Amino acid sequence: MFGIFKKKQEDVFEQLDTNNLPVHIGIIMDGNGRWAKKRGLPRSAGHTMGAKVLEQITRDAGHLGIKYLTVYAFSTENWSRPAEEVKALMKLMVEYLDDYRRLIGDEDICVRIIGSKEGLSEEILEKIKIVEDATKNNSAITLNIALNYGGRDEIVKSVKKIAEGVKDGSISVDEIDEKMISDNLYTNYMPDPDFIIRPSGEQRLSNFLLWQSAYSEFWYSDINWPDFTKKDLIRAIVDYQKRNRRFGGV
């Protein structure tokens, strides 16, 4: 029985085409609360375990050859969650940023935080700057943590920047195109996601990378994020590799 299970695991790895990997993967890290509830633990325990899984999956993705990984850590809507949970999430973010050197180890990981700075504490903002400055020259994989992020809010901010340019005469209305909007998004330094993964059984975007995911492939799973493993990541990528991406063409 063990031999059969082991062979199935090996089969997943054998199916992976390392020459056809998505360049940019987005992950909606969902199911932390459900994972904790199932075990009779507080929701904060699920978020803590989810952070550990993120550490490992980032390493795994980098070793596979993925260049960009964008994860949904805290949305602009998450402020409406119970105050205790929000406080625990912010505390976890501070700990994560404080301990980034141990978390990335010798890995060549560049860490970037995307999202609105409004509402974040001075402590978090300071730590974000420290981590981004310290890892900016790393290049194997870029880990983008979407913190206080909302896709609609991001698009509104992009449009406002362009409107300011029109107002002061530096941009004409005829110059406004998709590229200009993309260039004013938080993600302007990387390609759009090829592939978006959402565990936990939910099948929606939840305001994540709305503009950027116009032609992304999606993969859903009933696995809660704290149970997500390298095998699941590879299983998802193998499924992605079987698809025919036409980008609206024939």
N, C-alpha and C positions, 0 to 999 in steps of 0.2 A: 504493500500500500504506500509506504514512504517513498519507495523507488518510483512509483507512478507520479506522485505529487512532485517529486524532484524533477522528473523528466518534463512535466508540464511547465515548471518554472523555467527550465533551460530552453524549452521551445519558444517561449516569449522572447527571450534574449536573442535567440537564433534568428527570429523573424525581423529583428530591427535592422533597417538599412541605414548605416551610418553616413551614407552619401546623400540621404534625402531627409535631413532633419529640419524641423521648423527652426527658423532663426530666432523668433521671438515667441515665447509662450506666456500667456496670462493665466493666472490661477485665482479663482475666487475661493478663498480658504474658509469654506463653510462647514458647519457641523460640530464646531467646538462645544457649544452649549449642549447639544444633543448627546455628544460623546460623554460629557460629564454627568448629565442627568441619568443616563443609562447605568452609570456606575455609582450613583448616589453621592456624587461629588458636587461642589459648588461650580458654577459656570467658569469662574476664574481658573479652576484646575484644567478645564478644557482648553482655555486660551494659552495657558502655560505649556501644555503638551503640544498644542498647535505650533507654538514658537519653536519648539525643539524639532518638530517635523520639518518646519521651514528651513532650519539650519541644514538638515541632512539632504533635503530635496534640492536645495541650492547647490550643494556640493555635487550631488549626483548629476544634476543638469549640466553643470560646468564640465564634469568629466566626460559626459556624453558628447559635448560639443555645442550645446545650446548657448547662444551669445547673449540673449536678453531674457530675463525672467521678471515679470511684473506681477506682484501679488497684492490682493485687496486686503489690507489690514484693518482699516477703520474708515467707514464712509461718513459723508457729511450728515447722513440720516441717523447714524449710530449715536449721536449726542442725545437722542430721545430715549435711549435705553435707560434702565434703572441707574441712578447715580453711582451706586456701589460698583456696578459692573464697569461703567465708564472709567471710574477711578482706578479699578484694577487693570484695565486695558492700558491706561496711560502710564501706570506704574511699571507694567510689563515692558512698554516701549522704552521707558527710561533705562530699565535694567538691560534690555537688549542693546541699546545704543552704548551704554556704559561698558558692556562686556563684548563689544564687537570683535576685538582682537582675538579673544579666545574662540569666539564663534566661527570666524573665518579661518583661523589658524594660519597655515602657510598657503592657503588657497589664494589664487589670483582673482579675487572678487572685488568688483567696484560696487559700492553701495550708494544708491541715490534714493532720496525721499521725494515723492511727487504728491501734490495736493495743496490745498489752501493752508496758508500759515495762520489765518485768522482763527482765534480761539485756542491755539496751542500755547502752552506755557513758555515762558522765557527759558526755562531749564531745558525743555525739549528742543526748542529752536537752537539753543547753543550747542547741544549735543549732536544735533543733525549736522551742523556746520563742521564740527570736529570730525565726525565719521566720514562725511563726504570729502573733506579736504585730505584726510589720511588715506583714503582708498581711491582717489581720483585717477591715479596712474595705473591701477590694476586693469587688466584687459581680457582675461579669459572669459568672464561672464559678468554682466551688469545685473545686479539685483535691484529692481525698482520696488520700493515699498510704498504703496498707495495709502497715505495717511491723511485723514480728514479730506478724503477725495470724493468727488461726485462728478460723473460724466457731464451732466447738464450744466453744473456750475463751471466746469472747465471750459465748455463751449461758450458760455456767456462771457467769461473773462477774456477769452480769445477775441470775441466779437467786439467787446469794449475797447481792447487795445487797438484794434483796427479802426474803430470809430474815432478814437482819439487822433489817429493818423490822418483820417479824412478831415477831421475838424481843423487840424493845424496845417493842412495842405500838403503834407508829406506823402499822402496816398490818395490816388484818385479812385473813384468808385469802380471804374473799368478795370482797375488793377486787382480788385478783390477776386480771388479764386480759391479753389480747394487747398492748394499748396500754402497760400497765405494763412488760411485758418489753421492748417496743420502746424505751420511754423510758429504759431502763437499758442500752441497747447503745451502742457507740461512735458509731453513726450516728444518734443521737437528734435531731440538728439538721437532718436532711434526709429527703426522701421515699425510699421503697424504690426500688431500681433498676427502671426499666422494661425495660431491655435489657442483656444481658450478652454481651460479645464475647470469644471465645477463639480466637486464631490458633494455628498450629503443628500442627494436625491432631488434637490431643487433644480428647475430647468428654466432659469431666467438670467438676464444680465445684471439686474439690480443696480443699474446706473454706473456700470463699470466699463470704461473705455468705449463709450457709445460711438463716438466719431471714428475711432481707430479700428473698431471691430466690424466695419461694414462688410468685409469679405473674409473675416476670420472663420475657421472651422471650429465647431464646438464639440465637446465631449463631456457627457454627464455620467455620474456614477453614484450609487447609493452609499459608498464608503464615506464615513465622516473623516474630516481632514486629519485629526490626530491619528487615524489608522492608515493614512495614505503612505505608501512605500515606494521604493525605487521600482519594484515590479509593476506597480500600478501606473507609474509614470511611463514606463516603457510600453506597457499594454496600450495606454492612451496614444502614444506616439506611433505605434505600429498601426493602430486603427486610422490615425491621421494619414499615414503613408499609403493607405489603400484608396484614398479619396482622390477624385479628379477635380482639381481647383480650376475653375473656368473664369472667375472674376467677372461674371456677367456675360461672357462670350459663349460661343457654341460649344 
